[in-house]
Amino acid sequence: MALRPLLAEYGASLKVLDADRDPALERYDELVPVLLLNGEEICHYFLDEAKLRAALKGRAYG
C-alpha cells in the first residue's frame, strides 16, 4: 500500500470506511477510492502524494 510509508513518516493512522454502508459518505460513491483527512477530501481515484504531504505537514498525530 502506497500510504503506509507516508503514514509511518507522519505518525498518522488510516481508518478504512465503506462508502456504500455509511450514509454520511454517500456523496463519495463515484469517487471511490477517496482519501479524507479530518473530513477534508485530499484526493480520489489515485494517491496524490504531494497533496497528502502538504496536508499532513505540521499536524500532530499519535
C-alpha positions as MATLAB code, in Angstrom:
seq = 'MALRPLLAEYGASLKVLDADRDPALERYDELVPVLLLNGEEICHYFLDEAKLRAALKGRAYG';
ca = [
       0.000    0.000    0.000;
       1.486    3.346   -1.056;
       0.047    5.081    2.013;
       1.936    3.043    4.605;
       5.303    4.844    4.285;
       3.605    8.253    4.461;
       1.506    7.260    7.450;
       4.602    6.000    9.248;
       6.595    9.112    8.356;
       3.976   11.435    9.859;
       2.769    9.135   12.631;
      -0.739    9.121   11.165;
      -3.175    6.210   11.029;
      -5.675    5.012    8.463;
      -9.302    4.143    9.007;
     -10.974    2.337    6.093;
     -14.688    3.061    5.668;
     -17.229    1.568    3.277;
     -18.912    4.427    1.394;
     -21.740    2.085    0.375;
     -22.605    1.313    4.003;
     -22.210    4.755    5.536;
     -24.908    7.271    4.553;
     -22.625   10.148    5.579;
     -20.209    9.082    2.820;
     -22.703    8.512    0.010;
     -21.550   11.679   -1.789;
     -18.241    9.908   -2.488;
     -19.936    6.961   -4.234;
     -18.461    7.749   -7.672;
     -15.100    8.931   -6.306;
     -14.010    5.719   -4.551;
     -11.324    5.289   -3.517;
     -11.208    8.641   -1.794;
      -8.796    9.853    0.861;
     -10.081   12.192    3.566;
      -8.099   13.873    6.307;
     -10.246   15.130    9.180;
     -13.242   15.187    6.827;
     -11.439   17.133    4.082;
     -11.011   15.417    0.717;
      -7.332   15.119   -0.164;
      -7.594   13.058   -3.352;
      -9.676   10.429   -5.107;
      -9.072    7.635   -7.654;
      -5.271    7.938   -7.241;
      -2.989    8.892   -4.380;
      -1.731   12.461   -4.723;
       1.381   12.150   -2.571;
       2.335   15.825   -2.818;
      -1.129   16.980   -1.744;
      -1.227   14.465    1.108;
       2.229   15.519    2.325;
       1.133   19.153    2.274;
      -1.997   18.294    4.265;
      -0.056   16.244    6.830;
       2.766   18.721    7.262;
       2.632   20.470   10.596;
      -0.146   18.323   12.046;
       0.393   16.244   15.156;
      -0.674   12.604   15.201;
      -0.307    9.851   17.705;
];
